[in-house]
Every structure is written in C-alpha cells, then in structure tokens.
C-alpha cells in the first residue's frame, strides 16, 4: 500500500503554475528521493504534502486517508515529520536539551533520559551533547534536527536537502543515519541535490522539472536517462 499519494496535485501562485498535475505514490518502507533543477517545484511539493500550502486542485492521501483539508499539526499527529533545509533548532540550548524538548511530548523521567542518550549516540552527537546547539558544526546541526524530527516516532519522514553544505564524510554519515531509520521502519521522502547521497540511499527517484514529474525510476535508470542529464545532471553531477 502507498503510505503517501498525491493525485493531480496543482499549485498556482498568481499566474505561476509551480506544481503541475503531480501524481506521486510513495510505497510504505521505501526511501524515495526527489531531485530536479532549482525552480522545479520540489520545495512547494514538500509544503503541499506537509500542509503548509493548500493545493489549488488535487488531493493528498496518507495511509489511505484523504488528508488534503488537514492542517500541518494534524498531519504530524498521524505520523508525519519533517526536517527542513534550514535547521530549526534552539541555538541557546544544548544539543541534549534540544532533544529533550522534542521528546517531552511523549516521554518523561528515566525513559526520556535514556532515549536522549540513544539519539545522541545514533546521531554522532555524544561528544557535543552539552554544547550550545548554536555552536555546533553545520553537519551536527543538521543531525540534531533530524533527531528532533524522529523523536516523534514518525512513520513518514520528509527531509528537505538534508546534506546541503555538508562535507563528503558528513554526507555519507547522513546516508547511514537515513538507511538505519529506514531499516527500523520509517518511510523517507528526501529532496536532495547531492547525487552521491541519492545513489547511497534511494530505492526510487522522481525527477521534477517545471513543476511536473519528468522521470521516475531507480537511480541507475535516472542517471542513464539522457533527458534527465540534459535538464539537471550535467557532466559534473552524474
């Protein structure tokens, strides 16, 4: 069964057609990457899925239910979570305190402490647990926000360019984090530019271009598609 499905999804901003008749189905248990050139409509599609934008037309289904009219917090309560490109962390609090705030909605006492410890280890943040989050490296901030997003125990995790600005080593470590989450049962939809990350994690890839689905398939099929190379991959990315 598809955990997420968009049907005929359209979004207009004035005369601009940003999302054009998008039919996307995300299978439960997969890692699916969404790629495309700047301005392809990836972030808008993300915000439609999360409920931050209302579609001009079309529908969004989650676990078989029509969630098109639901607000973001209602979608999150049903098992969706998101990590946006710019980390939304509490910079004046420690890394541990950030995780504790995210966990306190459903844990307390010793259970909360134990889960915070587990997440710090899992996210490679144990050594910086007591540092102010604002002083962490760029990659560490990204990992911390992934930790805050998964503290909700989501069934579907949306990642908006999770490796943007990361070193190759950090990017690979992020891929390992994503693969472990997926092995634990989390379905993942990631908007990403870094093709090494996409190659590492994606089972299926969807290419957006001018707001439309341009191509879809395995990473091998997408990289081999000359039409995709012409609009996006170029010589330096494939």
N, C-alpha and C positions, 0 to 999 in steps of 0.2 A: 504493500500500500504506500502511496505517496504521503509523506508527512507534511509536505508543503506543495501547493499547486496554485499557479496563477492562470487565470483564464481570460484571454482577450483584454489584458490589462493596458490601459491607456492613461497617460497624464499629460495635460496641457498646462503650460504657464503662459497665459495670454495667447499669442499666436504660435508659440513654440511647442512643438509636439516632442516631448522629452522621452516618453515611454510609449512605444507604438505596438499595440496588439501583441503583448508578450505572453506566450504560453510556456510556462516553465514548470516542470514537475521534478521534485526532489525526493528521491527514494529514501525511506527510513534506513538509517545506518550508513549512509554514504558520506564521503567528503566530495563536495561539488565546488569547483572554482568558477568564478565569473570574471572574465577578462574582456578587454576591449580598450580602444584608444580613449584619451581624455575626451570628455563630452559625449561618450557613448550612452550615458544614462544609467550607469551602474549604481551610483550613489542614490539617485532618485528611486530606482527599483528597490533598493535596500530600505529606503524610508517608507515606501509604499507597503512593503512586507511587514515592517515594524509598526505601521500605523501612524507615523509622523506626518505623512501626506495622505490625503484621501484621493483615490483614483478618480479620474474624470469619467471612466467607464471600465467595466470588467469586474472580476471577482477574485478573491484570495481565499483559499481553503487551507486549513491547518488540521491535520489528523482527521480529515473527512468532514470537518465543520466549516461553514461559511463564516469567516471572521472579518469580512470586509467592513462591517459597521463598527467593529470593536475598537476601542482606544488602545494606545500602546500598553498601558499598565494591565489591561485586561488580557492582552496577548501574552505578556510576560508571565502573568499568573497561570496561564495554560501551558507554560513550559518553553517559552522562547526567551532568549537572552542575546545581548548584542555587545560587541566591543567596537567602538568607533575608532577612526583613524587617529584622532587627537585624544590622548588619554584623559579621562575624566576622573582623575584621582584627587585625593585630598593632600595637597603638597605639604601642608604644615603638620601633618600627622605621619607617624612611622609607617613603614610597609606593613608591619603586623597590625597596627591599628586600622589601616585601610581594609584589610581582610576581615578583621573582627566586625567592623561596621557592616560589611556586606553579609556576614554570616549571622548576625544577631537577629535577623528576621525569622530564623527557624532553628537556631541552636542557642544554648546557654551553658554557663559554667564550664565544667571539665570537657564536655563534648565540643564546645566552641573552641577551647584552647587546643584540643587535640586536632581538630580539623584545620585550624590556622597553621599549626606546625606541619601537618601533612601537605598543605598547599605551599607553604614556604619552601619545603624540600622539593616538591614537584616542579615548582617554577624557578628553581635555581636562585632563590632569594634568601636562603637561610642566613648567609653571612651579612646581609644588609637589612635584616629584619627590623632592627631598631633605628635605622637611619630614616631621616625625613624623606618622604616619598619624592619631594621636590628636588632632592639631591641625588637621586638615582640616575644611572645612565639612561639613555633613550630606550635601549632594549629592555632594561629592567622595568622601566615604567610601563612599557607595552605588556610585559609578562604580568605585572601586578594587576593591570586592568583585565587581562584575560582571567586571572584568578578571581577578581571581583565578579566577573560575568558568570563564571562557572560555579561560584559559591551558591547560586540559586538552583543548582542541580538541574540545568535545562535539558530538555530533550532535543531542542534545536538551538544551535549556537551560530549567530551571524557575526562574521569577522570582516571588518572594513579595512583592507590593506594592513593586515597585522604585522607585516615585516617592513613597512615603509621606513627608510632611514637606518635600517639595521646592517651590521656587518655580515659577511657570508657565514661566519660561525654562529652569530646570533640567529640568522635566518634559518639555518639548519636546525638549531636547537628549538626554535619555534615550531618547525615542522614536526619534530619529535613530540613536542607537547600536544600538538593537534592530533597526531596519529594515536597517541595514548588515550586522549579523550575519546576519540572515535572508537577505539577498541573497548572502552568502558561503556559504550552505548550511546554516545552523543552524535547526532547527525550535524554536519557542519556545512555551511554555505559561506565561502570566503570570496570577497572581492580582492583581487591581487594583481600587481604588475610584475612581480618578480617571478620569472619563468622557472628558475631553479626550485623555488618553493612549490610552484604548481606541479612541476614534474615529480617532486618528492611526495606530495600528499594526495593529489586529485585522482579520483576514480573516473569522474566525468568532468568535462569542461564545456561551459557555454560562452560563446563569444557574442558580445553585444556590439552593434555598430549603428549609429544614428537612431538609438532608441529601440532597435529591433534585434531579435535573435538572428544572428548572421550565420552561425555554425554551431554544431554541438557534437561531442563525441569524446573518445578517450584522448589523453594528452598526445599520444602518438598520432592519432588521426588529425588532431588540430594543428600540430607542428608541421605535419606533412601537407596540409591544405594550402596550396599556393594563393588562394583568395584571401585567406587569413593573413598570410605573410605580407601580402600587398597592403592591407589596411593597418596592420598592427605590429607583427613580429619584426619585420625588417631583418637586416643582416646581423645586427648586433644583439638581437634578443632570442633568436631561435637556438 
